[in-house]
Amino acid sequence: MKPLKILVVDDKKVIGDFFNLTMGYYGHHITVVHDPAKTLEAIKLQEFDIVFIDMVMPCKDGVEVLREVKALSPELPVVMMSGYSLDEKRHQAALLGAVDCLKKPFEVDDIRRVVKLAIGRDI
């Protein structure tokens, strides 16, 4: 099975480390962006299969980042992540085309579920 190219946008290093440890174990290629302003630059430099974006980050709101990603690459599947109960932001994200929103902390099985939902394949 072809490895996935996964972009993770989160200001917290631990989330990037979690994806590298877990999804990297399955052979997937993980790119982590800690500065949300660098998200579009990463997408222009490399093609990704799926993007995970934190909802709450300093300087730039996750919904704003989602809006920018969808303007640049409308077909790119995006999953939001949040450790907070942000119903209005989740609703906005869904309207903008986010596949789902993972509630932090999440497990590998949660990632597997949303990847299957987003791109129709197991990881």
N, C-alpha and C positions, 0 to 999 in steps of 0.2 A: 504494500500500500504506500502510495506517495506521501511523504511527510507534508504536513501543513506549514504554511508560513503565517505565523500569528503575531499581530502587533498588540502590545499591551501599553495603554496610556494610563499611568497612575503615578502620582507624586510620592507614593510610599514605596520605598525600596523592597519591603517585605513581599508585596504583591508581585512585583517582577521576579523576585527570587522564587516565589511559589510556582509561578508559571514555568520558569526555567528548570526547576527541580522536577516538577511533575510532568509537564508536557514535553520537556527535553528528554526525559526518561523514555518516552514513547517515540523519540526520534524526530519530533517536530522542531522547526526552527522558530525561535522566539526572539523578537525585537522588542525591547522595552524603552519607552520614552517617558522620562520623569517630568519633563516640561511640556505641558499641553500645547504650547505655542509651536513646538517642533513636530507635531503630529502630521501635518500636511507635507512637510519636508520629507518625512520618512516614507509617506505613501507615494510621493513623486519619485523617490529613489528606488523603491522596491515594490513589487506586486505582492499583496497579501491575500490570504484566503478568508481571513476573519480578523476583526478588530474588537478588543475589549477596552472600554473607556470608563474610568471612574467618574461618578456623577459630581463629586465635590472635590475640587482642587483649588489651590490658591491661584489667583490671577485670571483663570479662565474656567468657566462653568463647563461641566461635562456635556450638557445639552448643546451649548454653543459649539463645542468641539464636534459633536455628532452632526450638527447642522453643516459645518464646514466640510466634514468628511463626505457627507451625502451630496453636497454640491460638487465636489471634486470627482467622486466615484459613487454614483447612485446605486450601483448593484452590489457594492461591497457590504457583506453582512457585518453588522455592528451589534455587540452585546454591551449593555451598560452594567456597571457594578456600583454598589453603594452599601455603606455600613449604617446608613440612616434610613428612616422611613420618610421617603420623599414622594408621596403620592402624586402631587402635581407635576413634579419633574419626571416621574416615571410615565405619566400620561403624555407629557410633551414629547418625551423620547419615543414612545410608541407611535405617536402621530408623525414623527419625523422618519419612522422606518426602522427603529431599533427592534431587533429580534426578540429580546427579553432583557430583564434586569436581574442580575444575580445579587442576592443579599449576602453581604460579608458578615461573618466569615463563611466561605463556601468550600466545598470538597471537590475532589477530582471528578466524582460522578456528576456533580452539577455542571462542570465544564463540559464533560462528555455529552450530557443531555442537551445543552444549548448548541453545541457544535453540530450534533445530529439534526436538531431543529433547524439550524441556520443553513447548513450546506448538505444535509441529507446523507452524512456518512459518520461511521464510528471512528473514534481515534484510538 
